[in-house]
């Protein structure tokens, strides 16, 4: 998708355009992967409520991609996203039961990724005043709350299945790596030195890297730790392992 460059509704720059185009790609990728996860849930005999939630989330992500594209174009963008086909699929470990791969995606992408997305998008929205960008962030934030709930409902369901003990052991084994990925993505070691953002970036819904790191730390205390604990999973050692590795 391409379009003739139009005058932005507010001063913009290459960084704003790049970040919104990356968001288009990320949201579209999330739509595809959620659709595939929902297929796995159908094959595993999940409840109709979970299946409908998965399909609705895939549709949400498409809307997010569209809104992000509108924002990118409004900021003066004039090209389409780059979508590598090899990134638009979920890896299936054929030696493992399907439920193991469902859990891997559910915890990594939803219990972790969508849970931290709620406060991240709230922070992005707080300084955003450009109407097209604010409209996109309003919709994304509203939907992320429901996406977060889907992840924790899915994990609770998996732990109650006959495979629950093995799945619980899988969480204990792989949680350090999942936390590590989140920290490398949102709270890299250099983030503390980048604690400012330009006025132009802020009004378009961007924020400083150091703020991402702070949100990740708060999410551990306010969400991840207590939510895992309610499911009988002690995540402290996994979190400390991930923190030491970054």
C-alpha positions in Angstrom: 0.0 0.0 0.0 1.4 3.4 -1.0 0.1 6.9 -1.0 1.0 10.4 -2.1 2.7 12.2 0.7 0.4 14.8 2.3 1.2 17.6 4.7 1.2 16.1 8.3 -1.4 17.5 10.7 1.5 18.4 13.0 5.3 18.6 12.6 6.7 15.1 12.1 10.0 13.5 11.4 11.6 10.2 10.1 11.6 8.7 13.6 7.9 9.1 14.0 7.2 7.6 10.6 9.5 4.7 11.2 8.0 3.9 14.6 4.4 3.9 13.3 5.4 1.8 10.2 7.0 -0.7 12.6 3.7 -0.7 14.5 1.8 -1.5 11.4 4.0 -4.5 10.8 3.8 -5.7 14.4 0.0 -5.4 14.6 -0.5 -7.2 11.3 1.9 -10.0 12.4 -0.1 -10.3 15.7 -3.3 -10.7 13.7 -1.8 -13.6 11.7 -0.3 -15.3 14.7 -3.4 -15.0 16.8 -5.4 -16.5 14.0 -3.0 -19.5 13.9 -3.1 -19.8 17.7 -6.9 -19.9 17.5 -6.7 -22.8 15.0 -4.5 -24.7 17.4 -7.1 -24.0 20.2 -9.8 -25.5 17.9 -7.7 -28.6 17.3 -7.1 -28.9 21.1 -10.9 -28.7 21.8 -10.8 -25.4 23.7 -14.1 -23.9 24.8 -16.1 -21.9 22.3 -15.6 -18.7 24.5 -11.8 -19.0 24.1 -12.2 -19.6 20.3 -14.4 -16.6 19.8 -12.1 -14.4 21.9 -9.2 -15.5 19.8 -11.0 -14.7 16.5 -12.0 -11.3 17.9 -8.5 -10.5 18.9 -7.2 -11.3 15.4 -9.8 -8.9 14.0 -8.7 -6.3 16.6 -5.1 -6.5 15.5 -6.1 -5.9 11.9 -7.9 -2.8 13.0 -4.8 -1.7 14.9 -2.7 -2.2 11.8 -5.1 -0.1 9.7 -5.2 2.7 12.3 -1.4 2.6 12.6 -1.2 2.8 8.8 -3.4 5.9 8.8 -1.2 7.5 11.4 2.0 6.7 9.4 0.5 8.2 6.2 -0.7 11.3 8.2 2.8 11.7 9.5 4.0 11.9 5.9 4.8 8.3 5.2 4.6 7.2 1.6 5.3 3.4 1.4 3.9 0.2 2.7 5.0 -2.1 5.5 7.6 -4.9 5.0 6.1 -8.2 5.9 8.5 -11.1 5.8 6.4 -14.3 5.2 8.7 -16.4 7.4 7.7 -14.3 10.4 4.0 -14.8 9.8 3.7 -18.3 11.2 4.0 -20.0 14.6 6.7 -22.6 15.1 5.3 -26.0 15.9 7.5 -28.4 17.9 6.2 -31.7 16.5 7.9 -33.8 19.1 5.7 -32.0 21.8 2.0 -32.2 22.4 0.0 -29.4 20.8 -0.9 -28.0 24.2 2.8 -27.3 24.9 3.0 -25.0 21.9 -0.3 -23.4 22.8 1.1 -22.6 26.3 4.3 -21.2 24.9 2.5 -18.8 22.6 -0.2 -18.0 25.2 2.3 -17.1 28.0 4.9 -15.4 25.9 2.6 -13.4 23.6 -0.4 -12.7 25.9 0.4 -13.2 29.6 3.7 -11.3 29.1 3.4 -9.3 25.9 -0.2 -8.2 26.0 0.0 -7.6 29.8 2.9 -5.2 29.5 1.2 -3.7 26.5 -1.6 -2.2 28.6 0.6 0.2 30.6 3.0 0.8 27.7 0.2 2.0 25.4 -1.3 4.1 28.3 2.0 5.8 28.6 2.3 6.3 24.9 -1.2 7.8 24.8 -0.6 10.2 27.8 1.5 12.7 25.8 -0.2 12.1 22.4 -2.1 15.1 21.0 -2.2 14.5 17.2 -5.8 13.4 16.6 -5.1 10.5 14.2 -2.4 9.1 16.5 -4.5 9.6 19.6 -7.5 7.8 17.9 -5.2 4.8 17.1 -3.8 4.6 20.7 -7.3 5.0 22.3 -8.5 2.0 20.3 -5.4 -0.1 20.9 -5.3 0.5 24.6 -9.0 -0.4 25.0 -8.5 -3.6 23.2 -5.2 -4.6 24.9 -7.1 -4.9 28.3 -9.2 -7.6 26.7 -6.2 -9.3 25.1 -4.5 -9.4 28.4 -7.5 -11.1 30.0 -7.5 -13.7 27.2 -3.9 -14.7 28.0 -4.5 -15.3 31.7 -7.8 -17.1 31.0 -6.0 -19.4 28.5 -3.2 -20.2 30.9 -5.7 -21.0 33.7 -7.6 -23.3 31.3 -4.4 -25.1 30.3 -3.3 -25.7 33.8 -6.7 -27.3 34.6 -6.5 -29.8 31.8 -5.3 -33.4 32.3 -1.9 -32.1 31.0 -1.8 -29.5 33.7 1.1 -30.8 35.7 3.4 -31.1 32.7 2.4 -27.6 31.5 3.1 -26.1 34.9 6.6 -27.7 34.7 7.0 -26.2 31.2 6.2 -22.7 32.5 8.8 -23.1 35.3 11.3 -24.2 32.8 10.8 -21.6 30.1 9.7 -18.6 32.0 13.2 -17.2 32.5 13.7 -17.1 28.7 10.3 -15.5 28.2 11.0 -12.8 30.7 14.5 -12.4 29.1 12.9 -11.7 25.7 10.6 -9.0 27.2 13.5 -7.3 29.0 15.7 -7.3 25.9 12.9 -5.8 23.9 11.6 -3.2 26.3 14.3 -2.7 29.0 17.8 -3.0 27.4 20.8 -2.1 29.5 21.3 1.2 27.6 17.7 2.4 28.2 18.5 4.2 31.4 20.7 6.6 29.5 17.9 7.6 27.1 15.4 9.3 29.3 14.2 12.1 27.0 12.0 12.4 24.0 11.5 15.3 21.7 8.3 17.3 21.7 7.6 16.1 18.1 7.9 12.5 19.1 5.8 12.9 22.2 2.8 14.4 20.5 2.8 11.6 17.9 2.6 9.0 20.7 6.3 8.0 21.2 8.2 7.9 24.5 11.7 7.6 25.8 13.4 4.2 26.1 14.0 4.7 29.8 10.2 4.9 30.3 9.7 1.6 28.6 12.2 0.1 31.1 10.3 1.6 34.1 7.0 0.3 32.8 8.4 -3.2 32.5 9.6 -3.1 36.2 6.2 -1.8 37.4 4.4 -4.5 35.4 6.4 -7.2 37.2 5.3 -5.9 40.6 1.7 -5.0 39.7 0.7 -7.7 37.2 3.1 -10.6 36.4 4.1 -11.5 39.9 0.6 -11.5 41.5 -1.1 -13.0 38.5 1.3 -15.9 38.3 1.0 -16.4 42.0 -2.8 -16.7 41.8 -2.2 -19.6 39.5 0.2 -21.3 41.8 3.4 -20.2 39.9 6.2 -18.6 41.7 8.0 -16.4 39.1 10.5 -14.6 41.3 13.5 -16.8 40.4 12.7 -16.6 36.7 12.4 -12.8 36.9 15.7 -12.4 38.7 17.4 -14.8 36.2 16.2 -12.6 33.3 17.2 -9.4 35.0 20.8 -10.8 35.6 21.1 -11.8 32.0 20.4 -8.4 30.5 
